[in-house]
Amino acid sequence: MARHSKLLAALVLAVAGLAFQTISRAFVATGLNRREALQAAAVSIATVGSQAALADAQGEPIACVIRYGPQVLALKGAVEKGDMEAILKKESQFKLLNSYWRNDPALFSKYSTLSEKLLEAADEGKKDEVKQLYTEYTSDAVFQALQTPIKRNKNTMTMFSYGAGKSIESQ
């Protein structure tokens, strides 16, 4: 079914190209010759079957880590004290942070499962299990970059300030 729709779309594009050629001859002194029209039709047929590019290289995963990673890392004190309420309040941050791994199904499944187990253990009051799962969850290399603060000078641009055209003042 999909193959027929692609062929139909290619045929429609080819007919539209030929119709354009015919109409353009009425208004333009030079038109496409037969070879150019066939080449245009071949290019349109070739591009109909191609797949759309993935749009996941636009910074969403990194923005997710920058926004929600520090919030999850800030729970270390609550995990050490055994404050299960503070951990349960950050459930949405765990789920949003898990979307960082959405392009790698194995890692996404791993971290989604870890966060679900961590939240279930916190709900049940299992402090030792929460500590172990939190340590495992935050052992990923992506958290290492967040644990070391970056010293910024006056004109350092971050991903968030870059889109707004603003620089971050040194801290």
Sequence and secondary structure as in RCSB ss.txt:
>XXXX:A:sequence
MARHSKLLAALVLAVAGLAFQTISRAFVATGLNRREALQAAAVSIATVGSQAALADAQGEPIACVIRYGPQVLAL
KGAVEKGDMEAILKKESQFKLLNSYWRNDPALFSKYSTLSEKLLEAADEGKKDEVKQLYTEYTSDAVFQALQTPI
KRNKNTMTMFSYGAGKSIESQ
>XXXX:A:secstr
 HHHHHHHHHHHHHHHHHHHHHHHHHH S    HHHHHHHHHHHHHHHTS       SSHHHHHHHHHHHHHHTT
HHHHHHT HHHHHHTHHHHHHHHGGGTTSHHHHHHHHHHHHHHHHHHHHT HHHHHHHHHHHTTSHHHHHHHS  
   TTB  HHHHHHT  B   
